[in-house]
């Protein structure tokens, strides 16, 4: 086991896959000589050359379209968004091309494409650099959506995403890049469609993903001291949802809280609540509760920014109220 930073885990995944498969390439703004805005592609340009580590102009729609074409003709491109919010400029390419071409071509084309990069609410990065795009793409057919949360799952998931024959949106949180964890020295891959049970419990199911996993686990430390026993599930796969794991947990706890950094209106939690009510309504002893971000652009002011997203103390309060109501 070797202690590894989150961004180094991602770099290792890309390096290993590029060494294993000559069709794997990466492109984006400053991914080459500069090594990426968060150093995920550091040193790869020297190792693999400018044809496989391609610095692009500031033209997200153009280089995304080029990557989709490259995927259709046999390459496995990885797009790095300098900030995932900028990829809204390529929404047409991602939705109308990447998501649909395998279907509309009758299966004649595969789109083995990974679109990855930093996103989420940063630390005083302003509204345009603190985007949560998961809900924007949730309704697009043909896409897989993954949100990594630890160095361990970041590496294993990215390797699997690169090998997948479908387009994968791979969300990394900008505030997790310096997270440390011991990683196995041997190769490992993780499934793209499985949630992780972070903590087993019996009182309430807490569903979360990305950075909010860590806020939830902070709250759990407080809750344990008061005798509460929550079950924590890191969704990881936002599309498709691992509903088998979700269902098994709800049938045990009969209570659900969803903690997300996404906006409340039209967020990932809204889709999960609809699915739970459709499939598991009779298992619920209380209405599903969602803790989501405020429906406003993320403020630049640090205090206001903190108020827009869910904090650990809010999670503690929500669990205490929901579980106490049972008694």
N, C-alpha and C positions, 0 to 999 in steps of 0.2 A: 504494500500500500504506500502511496506517495501523496503528500499533501499538495493539492492543486487548486489554483484559483479558478473561478467560474469561466473567465474569458480564456484561460489557458486550456481548460477542458474542451471548450469549443474549438480552439485552434488545433488541439491534438486530434479531435474527431475529423476535421477537414484534412489535416496532413495525412492521417492514416488512410483515409478513403482516396485521396489523390494518389498516394503511393500504390494502393491496391488496384486502382482502376484508372487507366489513362484517359477515359472519357469524362472524368470528373474535372470541372473547371469552376473558377469563381470569378465574378465580375461585379463591379460597382465603383462608386466614387472613393478614390484614395485607398483601395484595397491592396494595391501593389507596392510601390516604393514606400509609401507612408505606413503601410501595415494595418490599415483600417482605423476608423475613428476611435475604437476601443481596443485596438491591437489584437483582434481575433485572427487577422491574417498576417501577423508579424512574421517575417522571414520566409514566407511562402513564395514570394516573387523571386528571390534569389535561388530557391530550390527548384522551382518548376518553370520559371520563365514567363515572359509577358503574354504568351499565347494562351496559357492556362490560368494565369492570374492577371486579369485584364482591367486596367484602369479605364473608366468610362468618363465621358463628359457628364455634366449635370443635366441629365435628360432621362428621367426615370421611365417615361412612357417608351422612349426609343430603345433603351438597353433592356427593358423588360420584354418588349416585343422580340428583340434579337435573341434573348435567352430562350424564349418559347420556341422560336424557329430552330434554334440549336438543339433543344430537347426533342423536337419532332424528327430531327434528322440524325439522332444517334448519340448526342452528347448528354451529359448529366450536369447541367449548370446549377450553380449556387449563386443566387443574387444576394448581395449584402446591401440592405438599405442603410445609408449613413444614419438616418433616423426613420423608423418605420412610418411615421406620419407623412414623409415625403412620397411614399409609395401610393398615396391617394392619387397622385398624378398619373399613376399607371393602373388605376382601377379598371378601366376598360380592357386593357390587355389581360389583367389577372382574371376578370370575370368572364368576358366574352371569348377569350382565347384559351388561356390556361385551364380554366374550369370546364370549358365546354367541348374543346376540340376532340378529345378522345371519344366522346359520345357522338358528336355531329359528323365525325369521320367514319362512323360505324366500326370503331375499334382499330382502324388502320394506323392511327397515330397514338403513341404513348407520350405522356408529358412528364418525364422524370425530372422535376424541377423543384428546388428548394428556395423559398424566399424567406430570408432571415435577417435579423438585425435588432437594434435596441428600441424598445418602446416603453409604454407605461408612463406613469407620473414620476418625473425625475425629482430633482431638488432645485427648485427655482429655475426651471428651464423655459417657463412660459407656456402658453396654451398650445402653440403649434408644435412644440417639441415634447409635449406631454400627452400624446394621443394614445387612446386605447382602441385599437382597430379591430379587436376580435368580433365585436358585434356588427361592424360594417360588412364583414365578409361572411358572417354566419349563414346568410341566406343564399350564398352563391353555390349552385350545384357543382359537384366535381372537385371541390377543394377539401383537403384534410387540414385541420387546424390544431396545432400543438403548442402548449405553453410550458416551457421548462421552468424549473424552480430551484434546482440544486446543481452543483458541479457534476455530481454523479449522473443524474438523469439528463442533464444537458448533453453530455458526451454520448451516452448510449442512445438517446433519442435522435440526435443529429446524424449519427452514423446510419441509423435505420431510415431516417428521412431521405438521406442521399441515395440509398439503395432502392427506395420505393419508386414504382413506375407511375405514380400520380403526383400532381402538384401539391406540395406541402407548405403551408404558411407556418413558419417556425418563430414563435414569439419569445424573445429574451427581454428580461426587464432590466432597464438601464441602471437600477440601483442594486442589482445582484452581481455585477461583474467582478467585484472584489471579494465575494463569498469564498470561503476555503472549505475543502473537504478532502478526506483521504480517498483516493481512487485506486481500484485494482490495477496492477501492472499488466495483467493479461487482457486481451480484447474482450469486450462485451457489447451486446446490443440490447435495446429495450423496445418493447412493442409500442407502436404509435397509437393504439386504440385501447390502452388499459389505464385505468385510474390506479392510484397507489393509496393503500390504507396506511396513513402515517401514524395513526394511533387508534388502537381498538378501544371501544367503550360501549356503554349501554344506555346512557341518559339521553343523548341527542346526537344526531348526525350533523356534522359541520362539513359542507362541501365548499371547496375553495380551489384556487390555482394561482400560479405565478408568485409574485411577492407577497400576496395576502396569506399564503401558506405560513410565512414566517410571523406575520401579525397574529394569526390564529394560534400558533404554537406559543407565542408570548402570552396570549390570553389563557391558554391551557395551564400554564404554570401557576397562574393566580387561581384558576378554577379548581385545580387539584388540591390546593391548600384548604379550600372550603368544602372539599368532599364531593365535588362534581366529577362525573366520569364521561366526558364527551368522546365520541368517535370522530376522527378527523380524516377526511378523504381529499387528497390532491387529485383533481380531475385529470390533469395533464392533457388528455385528449378532449378538446372542446368540440370537435367535429370529426368523426362521430363520437357521441358520448358513450362512455362505458356504463350503460344503464343496468347491466347485470350486477356490477359492484354496488351501484347506488341503491338498487332494489333490495339487495341482501341486507344492506345496512339499515334501511328504513324499516324493513320487516322486524328488525331487532330493536330499534330505538323508538320508532313511531313518532319521531319529532325531527324536523329538518330546519337548519339555518344555512343559508347560502351567503358566503362572504366573497365579494368580488371588488376589483378596482374599476370595473367597467361602469358606465353610466346606468342609472336605474331604469330609465325608459328605453325599452328595446334591447336591454343588455342580455348577456348570457344567462343570468339568473332567471329572466323572464321566460326563456325557452325551457329551462329546467323545471320551473314551477308548473308550466303548462303540461309537460310530460309526466311529472309526478301526479298531478291532479287527474290526468287521463288514465293512468295505469295503476296508481297506488292509493287512490283517494280513501278507500276503506281501511288502509293501514295507518292512516294519520290520526293522532290524538290531538293535534293542534294544527292550525293553518301554517303553511310553510312561510318562514320569515326570510326576507332578503335584506342584507346590509350592502348597499351599493354606494358608488360615488354620487355626488351632487350633479344634477343636470345643468352644469354650467361649464364654460371653458375654464381650464385649470388656471387659477390666478398665479401671477409671478410672485406676489408677496408671500413670504414663507409661512406666516401664521394663517393666512387665508387658504393657502394651498393645503395645509394640514387639515383644515376644517372640511375640505371637499371630499376627502377619502376616509375610509373606515379605519378607526384606530383600535388597538387592543382592548382598551377599556370599554368601548361600545360592544365588543364581542362578549366580554365578561358579563356586562349588564343584560344582554339579550339572552344568554344561556341561563343566567340566574332567574330571569322572569319566566322563561318558557318551562324550565324544569320545576320551578317552585309552583307553577300553576297546576302541575300534575298532582302535587301533594294537597 
